[in-house]
């Protein structure tokens, strides 16, 4: 986790400096407090997945960009063991960010494990964001815009994630799912609910 914290600190610092933004500007665009941003840049906190999403959206990048070194690789192979855990449930569930692409749209590949009774609630993502989930084991309930959808092993659900949504495991057995999140590129400003091209 210390390596993840250091990578996020470096990337946020460099992205903010490249745009000439103050902490106040980034706070306004992301909806993350200035105090939290200072802690992130100084590697003094492990931000939640929700906080990372808001910061990444403000910069017009995906979470994977906040976790990787600057150098570009033509081919990259990584194992699940190397993937950062960006969410942990109260009973041992996890969400690993396996990979992310930054162009032309922002694409993230996730490996989620939800233990019985666990849930994750996600605030709305920027306008135009879509999610696709495929259940590999067990069953989950996906709640989108106040409506529940039962998704069983072998089923795939896709939905607009630019509204409140979440996932929960109401069953007695663990659930595992793969998730792809696709967000249109561009810097997202939460104050105006608008998107601008990335710098």
C-alpha positions as CSV (number, residue, x, y, z in Angstrom):
1,X,0.0,0.0,0.0
2,X,2.9,2.4,0.6
3,X,4.0,2.0,-3.0
4,X,0.4,2.8,-4.1
5,X,0.3,5.8,-1.8
6,X,3.6,7.1,-3.1
7,X,2.6,6.7,-6.8
8,X,-0.7,8.5,-6.2
9,X,1.1,11.3,-4.4
10,X,3.6,11.8,-7.3
11,X,1.0,11.6,-10.0
12,X,-1.5,14.0,-8.4
13,X,1.3,16.5,-7.7
14,X,2.6,16.3,-11.3
15,X,-0.9,16.5,-12.9
16,X,-1.8,19.5,-10.7
17,X,1.5,21.3,-11.4
18,X,1.2,20.6,-15.2
19,X,-2.2,22.4,-15.2
20,X,-1.1,25.2,-12.9
21,X,-4.0,24.4,-10.5
22,X,-3.9,25.4,-6.9
23,X,-5.2,23.0,-4.2
24,X,-8.4,25.2,-4.1
25,X,-8.9,24.7,-7.9
26,X,-8.5,21.0,-7.7
27,X,-10.7,20.8,-4.6
28,X,-13.5,22.7,-6.5
29,X,-13.2,20.6,-9.6
30,X,-13.1,17.2,-7.7
31,X,-15.2,17.8,-4.7
32,X,-12.4,16.5,-2.5
33,X,-11.4,18.8,0.4
34,X,-8.2,20.8,0.2
35,X,-7.0,19.2,3.4
36,X,-7.4,15.7,1.9
37,X,-5.6,16.7,-1.3
38,X,-2.7,18.0,0.8
39,X,-2.5,14.7,2.6
40,X,-2.7,12.8,-0.7
41,X,0.1,14.8,-2.3
42,X,2.3,14.3,0.8
43,X,1.6,10.5,0.8
44,X,0.1,10.7,4.3
45,X,-3.2,8.9,3.5
46,X,-4.6,6.0,1.6
47,X,-7.5,7.6,-0.2
48,X,-10.7,5.7,-0.8
49,X,-11.7,4.5,-4.2
50,X,-14.4,7.2,-4.3
51,X,-11.8,9.9,-3.6
52,X,-9.5,8.5,-6.2
53,X,-12.3,8.5,-8.7
54,X,-13.2,12.1,-8.1
55,X,-9.5,13.3,-8.4
56,X,-9.0,11.2,-11.5
57,X,-12.2,12.6,-13.1
58,X,-11.1,16.1,-12.4
59,X,-7.9,15.6,-14.3
60,X,-9.6,13.7,-17.1
61,X,-7.6,10.5,-16.4
62,X,-8.5,7.1,-15.0
63,X,-7.5,5.7,-11.6
64,X,-4.9,3.5,-13.2
65,X,-3.1,6.6,-14.4
66,X,-2.8,7.8,-10.8
67,X,-1.1,4.5,-9.9
68,X,1.4,4.0,-12.7
69,X,4.9,5.4,-13.4
70,X,5.2,8.0,-16.2
71,X,7.0,5.9,-18.7
72,X,4.9,4.4,-21.4
73,X,5.1,0.7,-22.2
74,X,4.2,-0.9,-25.5
75,X,3.3,-4.1,-23.8
76,X,2.5,-4.7,-20.2
77,X,1.7,-7.9,-18.4
78,X,0.7,-7.8,-14.8
79,X,-0.6,-10.4,-12.3
80,X,-3.5,-10.0,-9.9
81,X,-1.0,-10.1,-7.1
82,X,0.5,-6.8,-8.4
83,X,-2.9,-5.1,-8.8
84,X,-3.7,-2.5,-6.0
85,X,-6.6,-3.2,-3.7
86,X,-8.7,-0.1,-3.8
87,X,-11.6,-1.3,-1.8
88,X,-11.9,-3.7,1.2
89,X,-15.1,-5.0,2.6
90,X,-15.8,-5.5,6.3
91,X,-15.8,-9.3,5.8
92,X,-12.7,-9.6,3.6
93,X,-14.0,-8.7,0.2
94,X,-11.7,-6.8,-2.2
95,X,-11.7,-4.8,-5.4
96,X,-8.5,-5.0,-7.4
97,X,-7.8,-2.5,-10.2
98,X,-6.3,-4.9,-12.8
99,X,-5.6,-2.4,-15.6
100,X,-6.6,0.9,-17.1
101,X,-6.4,2.5,-20.5
102,X,-6.4,6.3,-21.0
103,X,-7.2,6.8,-24.7
104,X,-9.5,7.5,-26.5
105,X,-11.9,6.9,-23.5
106,X,-11.0,6.0,-20.0
107,X,-11.3,2.2,-19.5
108,X,-10.7,0.3,-16.2
109,X,-10.7,-3.4,-15.6
110,X,-11.6,-4.5,-12.0
111,X,-11.7,-7.8,-10.2
112,X,-14.3,-7.7,-7.4
113,X,-14.9,-10.2,-4.6
114,X,-17.8,-9.6,-2.2
115,X,-18.2,-11.8,0.8
116,X,-21.8,-12.6,2.1
117,X,-23.4,-9.4,3.5
118,X,-20.9,-7.0,1.9
119,X,-21.9,-4.0,-0.2
120,X,-20.3,-1.1,-2.0
121,X,-22.2,2.1,-2.8
122,X,-20.8,4.3,-5.5
123,X,-21.8,7.9,-6.1
124,X,-22.6,8.9,-9.7
125,X,-19.6,9.0,-12.1
126,X,-19.2,11.7,-14.8
127,X,-21.9,12.0,-17.5
128,X,-21.6,9.2,-20.1
129,X,-19.9,6.7,-17.8
130,X,-20.9,3.0,-18.4
131,X,-20.2,-0.1,-16.4
132,X,-20.3,-3.8,-17.5
133,X,-20.2,-6.5,-14.8
134,X,-19.9,-10.2,-15.4
135,X,-20.5,-12.6,-12.4
136,X,-17.9,-15.4,-12.3
137,X,-19.1,-16.9,-9.0
138,X,-22.1,-16.5,-6.7
139,X,-24.6,-13.8,-7.2
140,X,-24.9,-10.1,-6.6
141,X,-27.6,-7.5,-6.5
142,X,-26.7,-4.4,-8.6
143,X,-28.7,-1.3,-7.5
144,X,-29.0,1.4,-10.2
145,X,-30.9,4.6,-9.7
146,X,-32.9,3.1,-6.8
147,X,-33.8,-0.2,-8.6
148,X,-32.3,-3.6,-7.7
149,X,-31.2,-6.1,-10.4
150,X,-30.3,-9.7,-9.4
151,X,-27.2,-10.9,-11.4
152,X,-26.3,-14.6,-11.1
153,X,-23.2,-16.6,-12.0
154,X,-22.7,-16.4,-15.8
155,X,-24.9,-13.3,-16.2
156,X,-23.6,-9.9,-17.4
157,X,-25.2,-6.6,-16.7
158,X,-24.4,-3.2,-18.3
159,X,-25.7,0.1,-17.2
160,X,-25.2,3.8,-17.1
161,X,-23.1,4.6,-14.1
162,X,-23.6,8.4,-14.2
163,X,-26.2,7.9,-11.5
164,X,-26.0,6.5,-8.0
165,X,-25.4,2.8,-8.0
166,X,-23.9,0.0,-5.9
167,X,-23.3,-3.8,-5.5
168,X,-24.2,-6.1,-2.7
169,X,-24.0,-9.8,-1.9
170,X,-27.2,-11.0,-0.2
171,X,-26.3,-14.7,-0.6
172,X,-24.6,-17.1,1.7
173,X,-21.6,-17.6,-0.5
174,X,-18.9,-15.3,-1.8
175,X,-19.4,-13.6,-5.1
176,X,-16.7,-12.7,-7.7
177,X,-17.2,-10.5,-10.7
178,X,-15.2,-8.7,-13.4
179,X,-16.1,-5.1,-14.1
180,X,-15.2,-2.8,-16.9
181,X,-15.8,0.9,-16.4
182,X,-15.7,3.2,-19.5
183,X,-15.7,7.0,-19.0
184,X,-15.6,9.6,-21.9
185,X,-12.3,11.4,-21.8
186,X,-11.9,15.0,-20.6
187,X,-11.5,16.9,-17.4
188,X,-14.7,16.8,-15.3
189,X,-15.7,19.8,-13.1
190,X,-18.1,18.8,-10.4
191,X,-19.0,22.5,-9.8
192,X,-20.4,23.0,-13.2
193,X,-21.2,19.3,-14.0
194,X,-19.3,19.8,-17.3
195,X,-16.4,18.2,-19.2
196,X,-13.5,19.9,-21.0
197,X,-10.9,18.3,-23.2
198,X,-7.8,17.1,-21.4
199,X,-4.7,19.2,-21.4
